[in-house]
């Protein structure tokens, strides 16, 4: 599966953005799709995930109540709507996909190496300034 992210931008603290990730090349009808981010000098970390089959979502604590992940089945696109952005949200945001929902979920939670995730997009930069 190929993943292409878009929507990254530079915004002021308190602002909002919506990231998109379009999937192609393989059916993702029964997949876990997730967003990760990697700040300069830091390890890549999971942000949010959604199961395409049933719409169940997961968020890491630092983004709960500020970020919303959603999936458009017809467009095969996963979104990350971010509000109340903080400087700490500055990072390259990556989309990931895995038919093995358990392993990708564990990677989002930091319990499984993200390097084992089979499909990644190229990333989209989010910069939040004060």
C-alpha positions in Angstrom: 0.0 0.0 0.0 1.2 3.5 -0.8 0.5 6.4 1.5 0.7 10.1 0.6 0.3 12.8 3.3 -0.6 16.4 2.8 -1.8 19.4 4.8 1.2 20.3 6.9 1.8 24.0 7.4 3.2 26.6 9.7 0.6 28.0 12.2 0.6 30.0 15.4 0.0 28.4 18.7 -3.7 27.9 19.3 -4.4 27.4 15.6 -5.7 24.3 13.8 -4.7 22.1 10.8 -6.1 19.1 9.1 -3.7 16.5 7.8 -4.7 14.0 5.1 -3.2 10.7 4.1 -4.4 9.0 0.9 -4.0 5.2 0.6 -3.6 3.5 -2.7 -2.3 0.3 -4.3 -4.0 -2.1 -2.0 -7.3 -2.4 -0.2 -7.2 -1.0 3.3 -10.7 -2.2 4.2 -9.3 -4.2 7.2 -6.3 -2.2 8.3 -5.2 0.0 11.1 -4.2 3.4 9.9 -2.2 5.6 12.2 -0.4 8.9 12.6 3.0 9.2 14.0 5.2 12.3 14.5 8.9 12.9 14.8 10.3 16.1 16.2 13.8 17.2 15.5 16.2 15.2 17.6 13.5 13.0 19.1 12.2 9.5 18.6 9.2 8.9 16.3 6.1 8.6 18.4 2.6 7.4 17.9 -0.2 10.0 17.9 -3.5 8.4 16.9 -4.9 5.3 15.1 -8.1 4.2 13.6 -9.4 0.7 12.5 -10.9 1.1 9.0 -13.2 -1.9 9.5 -15.1 -0.5 12.5 -14.0 3.1 13.1 -12.5 2.5 16.5 -10.0 5.1 17.4 -7.1 5.5 19.8 -5.2 8.6 20.9 -2.1 9.1 23.0 -2.7 11.2 26.1 -0.8 14.3 24.9 -3.3 14.8 22.0 -6.6 13.7 23.5 -9.3 16.3 23.3 -7.3 18.2 20.7 -6.7 15.8 17.8 -9.4 13.8 15.9 -8.6 10.9 13.6 -11.2 9.9 11.0 -11.4 7.8 7.9 -13.3 8.3 4.6 -13.9 4.8 3.2 -14.9 6.1 -0.3 -11.7 8.2 -0.6 -9.5 5.7 1.3 -8.1 8.7 3.1 -7.4 9.1 6.8 -7.4 12.5 8.4 -6.0 14.1 11.5 -7.8 17.2 12.6 -5.7 19.1 15.1 -6.9 22.1 17.2 -5.4 24.1 20.0 -1.9 23.4 18.5 1.1 23.9 20.8 4.7 24.4 20.0 5.3 20.9 21.3 3.2 19.6 18.3 5.9 20.8 15.9 7.1 17.7 14.0 7.1 15.8 10.8 3.9 13.9 10.8 3.8 10.4 9.1 1.0 8.2 8.1 1.3 4.4 8.7 -0.7 1.4 7.7 -0.6 -2.3 8.7 -3.1 -5.1 8.2 -1.8 -6.4 11.5 -3.9 -4.1 13.6 -2.4 -5.4 16.9 1.2 -4.7 16.0 0.6 -1.2 14.6 -1.5 -0.3 17.7 1.3 -1.5 19.9 3.7 0.7 17.9 1.4 3.7 18.4 1.5 3.0 22.1 5.3 2.6 22.1 5.2 -1.1 22.9 6.4 -2.3 19.5 9.2 -0.9 17.3 7.8 1.5 14.8 10.6 0.4 12.4 8.7 -2.8 12.0 5.7 -1.1 10.5 5.5 -2.0 6.8 4.0 1.0 5.1 4.8 4.7 5.6 4.1 7.9 3.8 6.8 10.5 3.1 5.7 12.8 5.9 4.2 16.3 6.1 5.7 19.1 8.3 3.8 20.8 11.0 5.4 23.9 12.6 3.7 25.7 15.4 5.1 29.1 16.5 4.2 31.2 19.5 
